[in-house]
Amino acid sequence: EGGAEIWECAIDLTAYLQRTQKANNLRVLELGCGRALPSLWALRHGATSLALCDFNAHVLCNITAPSVLREQTQSSIHFYSGAWGDSLSNLLTLDHGGSFDLILSAETTYRPELAQQL
């Protein structure tokens, strides 16, 4: 839902990261990534791994992944779709040791009824 758009908060978060954060050698998790603009910034600035999570598998497969994978990087990149909870937590622990240096989320949901699914 809505993951195909680049929302204002993702632009603002990316600008904030540009001003205040260094991404070199960071392990980054973005929840509700959609088009993953903040994660793309991190990738371009030296992040060593990205875990990109969005509820919408269609957006991840058809918009996010092609955009991120076009970056030609040596970074480890994983994509996860579906509801958050134990299964996502288990996957993140298996793939990344459950540890991240930077966790990002921007306008993850705007409909209160969807929050429970996350």
Residue frames relative to the residue before (quaternion, step in Angstrom):
aa qw qx qy qz dx dy dz
E 1.0000 0.0000 0.0000 0.0000 0.00 0.00 0.00
G 0.8714 0.0500 -0.0492 0.4856 3.59 -0.61 1.03
G 0.4957 0.7058 -0.4125 0.2931 3.61 1.19 -0.17
A 0.5992 0.5856 -0.3639 0.4069 3.58 1.20 -0.32
E 0.6349 0.5310 -0.3207 0.4606 3.59 1.24 -0.32
I 0.2895 -0.6607 0.6399 0.2651 3.53 -1.31 0.30
W 0.2045 -0.8126 0.5407 0.0745 3.54 -0.38 1.29
E 0.6919 -0.5112 0.3311 0.3877 3.56 -1.25 0.56
C 0.6611 0.5275 -0.3245 0.4235 3.57 0.91 -0.85
A 0.6151 0.5321 -0.3521 0.4632 3.62 1.06 -0.63
I 0.6367 0.5061 -0.3168 0.4880 3.58 1.05 -0.75
D 0.6659 0.4997 -0.2966 0.4679 3.58 0.95 -0.90
L 0.6513 0.5094 -0.3174 0.4644 3.59 0.96 -0.85
T 0.6465 0.5138 -0.3184 0.4654 3.58 0.96 -0.81
A 0.6450 0.5037 -0.3149 0.4807 3.60 0.98 -0.80
Y 0.6335 0.5223 -0.3219 0.4715 3.58 1.02 -0.80
L 0.6440 0.5145 -0.3168 0.4693 3.59 0.94 -0.90
Q 0.6308 0.5502 -0.3247 0.4405 3.57 0.96 -0.87
R 0.7138 0.4557 -0.2464 0.4712 3.58 1.00 -0.87
T 0.8424 0.2918 -0.0804 0.4459 3.58 0.91 -0.88
Q 0.7648 0.3917 -0.1676 0.4833 3.59 1.13 -0.50
K 0.2094 -0.6982 0.6613 0.1770 3.51 -1.29 0.52
A 0.2548 -0.8033 0.5238 0.1243 3.60 -0.86 0.89
N 0.4187 0.7404 -0.4566 0.2611 3.58 1.24 -0.20
N 0.8621 0.0414 -0.0945 0.4962 3.55 -0.84 1.15
L 0.4610 0.6809 -0.4568 0.3393 3.62 1.13 0.43
R 0.3069 -0.6751 0.6362 0.2127 3.51 -1.31 0.55
V 0.0994 -0.8442 0.5260 -0.0272 3.56 -0.45 1.29
L 0.1108 -0.7454 0.6555 0.0492 3.53 -1.09 0.91
E 0.0346 -0.7767 0.6282 0.0304 3.58 -0.89 0.94
L 0.2093 -0.7814 0.5834 0.0724 3.53 -0.70 1.19
G 0.8075 0.1147 -0.1269 0.5645 3.56 -0.82 0.98
C 0.1208 0.8832 -0.4485 0.0652 3.54 1.10 0.80
G 0.1659 -0.7894 0.5738 0.1413 3.63 0.95 -0.68
R 0.8279 -0.1234 0.1255 0.5326 3.58 -0.67 -1.10
A 0.3855 -0.7918 0.4131 0.2319 3.58 1.36 0.01
L 0.1422 0.8269 -0.5317 0.1152 3.59 1.00 0.72
P 0.6747 0.4657 -0.3273 0.4698 3.68 0.80 -0.79
S 0.6566 0.5009 -0.3146 0.4680 3.61 1.00 -0.74
L 0.6038 0.5373 -0.3567 0.4685 3.58 1.06 -0.63
W 0.6110 0.5287 -0.3472 0.4760 3.57 1.03 -0.75
A 0.6693 0.5032 -0.3035 0.4547 3.60 0.86 -0.99
L 0.6414 0.5311 -0.3168 0.4541 3.57 0.96 -0.86
R 0.6918 0.4795 -0.2672 0.4691 3.57 0.93 -0.92
H 0.7370 0.3813 -0.2125 0.5160 3.57 1.24 -0.41
G 0.7679 -0.4749 0.1857 0.3877 3.55 1.05 0.81
A 0.3422 0.7290 -0.5277 0.2702 3.62 1.14 0.27
T 0.3678 -0.7540 0.5033 0.2073 3.58 -0.91 0.87
S 0.8051 0.0226 -0.0429 0.5912 3.59 1.17 -0.40
L 0.1448 -0.7604 0.6296 0.0662 3.50 -1.23 0.72
A 0.0698 -0.7232 0.6844 0.0611 3.52 -1.16 0.78
L 0.0834 -0.8210 0.5645 -0.0171 3.55 -0.42 1.28
C 0.0443 -0.8217 0.5668 -0.0392 3.56 -0.58 1.20
D 0.1433 0.7606 -0.6266 0.0912 3.54 -0.97 0.91
F 0.5612 -0.6190 0.4360 0.3343 3.56 -1.06 0.75
N 0.7292 0.4503 -0.2113 0.4699 3.55 1.06 -0.86
A 0.3157 -0.7782 0.5176 0.1638 3.60 -0.31 1.27
H 0.6033 0.5695 -0.3566 0.4295 3.60 1.03 -0.74
V 0.6610 0.4950 -0.3036 0.4753 3.59 0.92 -0.90
L 0.6525 0.5214 -0.3208 0.4466 3.60 0.90 -0.90
C 0.7275 0.4559 -0.2465 0.4496 3.58 0.83 -1.00
N 0.8048 0.3535 -0.1467 0.4536 3.56 0.87 -0.96
I 0.7651 0.2996 -0.1801 0.5408 3.60 1.18 -0.40
T 0.7362 0.4407 -0.2532 0.4468 3.58 0.61 -1.15
A 0.7091 0.4833 -0.2852 0.4270 3.59 0.60 -1.13
P 0.6791 0.4749 -0.3322 0.4505 3.66 0.73 -0.84
S 0.6549 0.5162 -0.3121 0.4552 3.58 1.00 -0.80
V 0.6962 0.4655 -0.2743 0.4727 3.59 0.86 -0.95
L 0.7046 0.4831 -0.2775 0.4395 3.58 0.83 -0.94
R 0.5537 0.6046 -0.3812 0.4273 3.60 1.25 -0.32
E 0.5623 0.6540 -0.3664 0.3491 3.58 1.22 -0.40
Q 0.2876 -0.7933 0.5048 0.1822 3.65 1.21 -0.17
T 0.3572 0.7464 -0.4775 0.2954 3.56 0.64 1.12
Q 0.4738 -0.6458 0.5155 0.3044 3.55 -1.28 0.29
S 0.4495 0.7090 -0.4407 0.3180 3.59 1.26 -0.07
S 0.4707 -0.6279 0.5420 0.3007 3.52 -1.26 0.54
I 0.0090 -0.8097 0.5852 -0.0440 3.59 -0.72 1.07
H 0.0038 -0.7847 0.6188 -0.0362 3.56 -0.86 1.05
F 0.2083 -0.7654 0.6012 0.0962 3.54 -1.13 0.77
Y 0.0454 -0.7936 0.6065 -0.0145 3.58 -0.99 0.92
S 0.0636 -0.7947 0.6025 0.0390 3.57 -0.91 0.89
G 0.6081 0.5583 -0.4293 0.3662 3.52 -1.29 0.43
A 0.7168 -0.4317 0.3346 0.4335 3.50 -1.38 -0.05
W 0.4826 -0.6281 0.5218 0.3168 3.52 -1.22 0.54
G 0.3798 0.7084 -0.5415 0.2465 3.55 -1.20 0.35
D 0.8293 -0.2418 0.1599 0.4777 3.52 -1.26 -0.43
S 0.6643 0.5092 -0.3336 0.4337 3.61 0.87 -0.82
L 0.6573 0.4748 -0.3161 0.4925 3.61 0.95 -0.78
S 0.6353 0.5353 -0.3284 0.4495 3.56 0.93 -0.84
N 0.6543 0.5098 -0.3056 0.4675 3.58 0.99 -0.84
L 0.6533 0.5064 -0.3131 0.4677 3.60 0.96 -0.84
L 0.6627 0.5011 -0.3096 0.4624 3.58 0.92 -0.87
T 0.6348 0.5153 -0.3272 0.4736 3.57 1.07 -0.70
L 0.6654 0.4999 -0.3028 0.4643 3.58 0.93 -0.85
D 0.7592 0.4128 -0.2106 0.4570 3.57 0.80 -1.03
H 0.8264 0.2093 -0.0606 0.5192 3.58 1.01 -0.77
G 0.5151 -0.6383 0.4255 0.3824 3.59 1.21 0.06
G 0.5191 -0.6710 0.3917 0.3563 3.58 1.30 0.19
S 0.6413 0.5325 -0.3045 0.4609 3.56 1.26 0.19
F 0.0087 0.7914 -0.6090 0.0520 3.56 -0.90 1.02
D 0.4286 -0.6945 0.5205 0.2511 3.53 -1.16 0.63
L 0.7941 0.1032 -0.0126 0.5988 3.55 1.13 -0.69
I 0.0745 -0.7787 0.6228 0.0147 3.57 -0.80 1.07
L 0.1157 -0.8164 0.5658 -0.0060 3.54 -0.71 1.20
S 0.1497 0.7520 -0.6381 0.0701 3.53 -1.22 0.57
A 0.0284 0.7997 -0.5962 0.0643 3.57 -0.82 1.00
E 0.8344 -0.1033 0.0308 0.5405 3.58 -0.70 1.10
T 0.0454 0.8620 -0.5008 0.0640 3.51 0.92 1.02
T 0.7722 -0.1175 0.0520 0.6223 3.57 1.05 -0.68
Y 0.1883 -0.7814 0.5842 0.1129 3.53 -1.09 0.65
R 0.6510 0.4583 -0.3211 0.5129 3.57 1.28 0.10
P 0.4367 -0.7384 0.4466 0.2542 3.61 -0.42 1.19
E 0.6430 0.5442 -0.3370 0.4206 3.62 0.99 -0.71
L 0.6532 0.5058 -0.3215 0.4628 3.61 1.18 -0.33
A 0.5031 0.6862 -0.4143 0.3229 3.57 1.20 -0.45
Q 0.6234 0.5557 -0.3443 0.4289 3.60 0.99 -0.76
Q 0.6522 0.5196 -0.3184 0.4509 3.61 1.02 -0.73
L 0.6261 0.5388 -0.3450 0.4457 3.56 1.12 -0.56
